[in-house]
Amino acid sequence: MSPALSALLQRAARAAAADATILICGESGTGKELVARALHRASGRAQSPFVAVNCAAVPGSLLESELFGHVRGAFTGATDHHPGVFLEAGHGTVLLDEVGEMPLELQPRLLRALQDHRVRPIGGTGDRPFAARLIAATNSDLEVAVREHRFRADLFYRLDVVRLEVPPLRERRDEILPLAEHFLSRAAQRCGRTLTLTDGARERLTAWQWPGNVRELENCMECAALTSEREEVCEEQLPRRIREALDTEGSGSLRLDELMRHHVQRTLRAFGGNKTRAAEALGVDRRTLHRMLARDAHGRH
């Protein structure tokens, strides 16, 4: 286990026992939700529900209802009462993933709910107390978002009580092969097979920088399990970008950030400019891909 992950787990173990709000930070695909679930299981709330909401995946018009609930007839289509995740979780845990993508107009409502531990459903006339613990996660720099007036400072301070930084996979190189073997074994079992990695494949996997982190590695192993015709996965079964990693890095002509930019651009070209498919191949969401491309464009100017 890498020192960075060991330090994270030690801090997480201490945080699990408390009821403080936790902010989990890290690049897309590093396993922030897995950390949140581990915190829930290690806490005294483990027997109660764990409810996760991805703030980037739910349209702003629906996110308010998802979080705080609504009463019947509150708006068109509200045919039943919906309690919202804070009440659904009971004494459990609510994870607000990608909290940095929450619309600015909803942030005061979340702040008030956290301050009072009460929510008012849309269309309701009274507040209802909730007992759930909040964990927030983000791949954005919320301090930058605060300076750019995209995120409320008071909400940031309310969320940032205990901060856990999940290191990217390139800083946890000792974990690449154990994770790869785990994902490969799991994918192979679903296909009714047993697969192993050749020494060449292991070398290539270790050399790659994994800009999509654990999610990219998992996708890579699932693809290898589906396409391998033998009992071993050799380097030829790996994506071209990974097969070429050693040769490119060995040249010494490219820095890490340049390698990542080239990787993103090659992947995008491989899918004919289709950003949705390129994001899936990289193991990131479209928003993260857009940020990668924006950094690339900025770096060229």
PyMOL commands that set and color helices and strands:
alter all, ss='L'
color gray80, all
select helices_A, chain A and resi 3-16+32-42+60-68+85-88+99-101+104-116+142-147+153-159+169-171+173-190+199-207+213-227+235-237+240-243+245-250+256-270+275-282+286-300
alter helices_A, ss='H'
color red, helices_A
select strands_A, chain A and resi 22-25+50-54+93-97+118-119+128-129+133-138+162-165+196-197+232-233
alter strands_A, ss='S'
color yellow, strands_A
deselect
rebuild
show_as cartoon
